[in-house]
């Protein structure tokens, strides 16, 4: 297994690059580390932190706006 480290000075372009890498089937793991100018880690993001990785989490649950409102504001 090989590891490649890239330094991308622009956050938006780094996210664009990550999206591109996600589309490749031979990439097994993507990790993004945000550092300040002194090299101190500010934020670390892995593919498991991806919001869309949770898509379908509630697919087997029968949830409607009415049931959510009834639980949030009982007695209304």
The 8 nearest C-alpha neighbors of each residue, nearest first, counted from 0:
[[1, 2, 27, 3, 26, 25, 28, 29],
 [0, 2, 3, 4, 26, 27, 28, 25],
 [3, 1, 4, 0, 28, 5, 29, 26],
 [4, 2, 5, 1, 6, 29, 0, 30],
 [3, 5, 2, 6, 31, 30, 7, 1],
 [6, 4, 7, 3, 13, 31, 8, 2],
 [5, 7, 8, 4, 13, 9, 32, 33],
 [6, 8, 9, 13, 5, 10, 12, 16],
 [7, 9, 6, 10, 13, 12, 11, 5],
 [8, 10, 12, 11, 7, 13, 14, 6],
 [11, 9, 13, 12, 14, 8, 7, 15],
 [12, 10, 14, 13, 9, 15, 16, 8],
 [11, 13, 15, 14, 9, 10, 16, 7],
 [12, 14, 10, 16, 15, 11, 7, 17],
 [15, 13, 17, 11, 16, 12, 18, 10],
 [14, 16, 12, 18, 13, 17, 11, 19],
 [15, 17, 13, 19, 14, 18, 12, 20],
 [18, 16, 14, 20, 19, 15, 21, 13],
 [19, 17, 21, 15, 16, 20, 14, 22],
 [18, 20, 16, 17, 22, 21, 15, 23],
 [19, 21, 17, 22, 23, 18, 16, 26],
 [22, 20, 18, 19, 23, 17, 26, 24],
 [21, 23, 20, 19, 24, 18, 26, 17],
 [24, 22, 20, 21, 25, 26, 19, 27],
 [23, 25, 26, 22, 21, 27, 20, 28],
 [24, 26, 23, 27, 22, 20, 21, 28],
 [27, 25, 24, 23, 28, 20, 21, 29],
 [26, 28, 25, 29, 24, 21, 23, 46],
 [29, 27, 26, 30, 46, 45, 21, 47],
 [30, 28, 46, 45, 31, 27, 17, 26],
 [29, 31, 45, 44, 46, 32, 28, 43],
 [30, 32, 44, 43, 45, 33, 29, 42],
 [33, 31, 43, 42, 44, 34, 30, 40],
 [32, 34, 42, 41, 40, 43, 31, 35],
 [35, 33, 40, 41, 39, 38, 32, 36],
 [34, 36, 38, 37, 39, 41, 40, 33],
 [35, 37, 38, 34, 39, 40, 33, 41],
 [38, 36, 35, 39, 34, 40, 41, 33],
 [37, 39, 34, 35, 36, 40, 33, 41],
 [38, 40, 34, 35, 37, 41, 36, 33],
 [41, 39, 34, 42, 33, 38, 35, 32],
 [42, 40, 34, 33, 39, 35, 43, 32],
 [43, 41, 33, 32, 40, 44, 34, 31],
 [42, 44, 32, 31, 33, 45, 41, 30],
 [45, 43, 31, 30, 48, 32, 42, 46],
 [46, 44, 30, 47, 48, 29, 31, 43],
 [45, 47, 48, 49, 29, 30, 28, 44],
 [46, 48, 45, 49, 52, 44, 50, 53],
 [49, 47, 46, 45, 44, 50, 52, 51],
 [48, 50, 47, 46, 52, 51, 45, 53],
 [51, 49, 52, 53, 48, 54, 47, 46],
 [50, 52, 53, 54, 49, 48, 55, 47],
 [51, 53, 49, 50, 54, 47, 48, 46],
 [54, 52, 51, 56, 50, 55, 49, 57],
 [55, 53, 51, 56, 52, 50, 57, 58],
 [54, 56, 58, 57, 53, 59, 52, 51],
 [55, 57, 54, 53, 58, 59, 60, 52],
 [56, 58, 60, 55, 59, 54, 61, 62],
 [57, 59, 55, 60, 56, 61, 54, 62],
 [58, 60, 57, 61, 56, 55, 62, 54],
 [61, 59, 57, 58, 62, 56, 63, 55],
 [60, 62, 63, 59, 58, 57, 66, 64],
 [63, 61, 60, 66, 64, 67, 57, 65],
 [62, 64, 66, 65, 67, 61, 68, 60],
 [63, 65, 67, 66, 68, 62, 69, 70],
 [64, 66, 68, 63, 67, 69, 62, 70],
 [67, 65, 69, 63, 68, 64, 70, 62],
 [68, 66, 64, 70, 65, 69, 71, 63],
 [67, 69, 71, 65, 70, 66, 72, 64],
 [68, 70, 66, 73, 72, 67, 71, 65],
 [71, 69, 67, 68, 72, 73, 66, 65],
 [72, 70, 68, 69, 67, 73, 66, 75],
 [71, 73, 69, 70, 68, 75, 74, 67],
 [74, 72, 69, 75, 70, 71, 68, 67],
 [73, 75, 72, 69, 70, 71, 68, 66],
 [74, 73, 72, 69, 68, 71, 70, 65]]
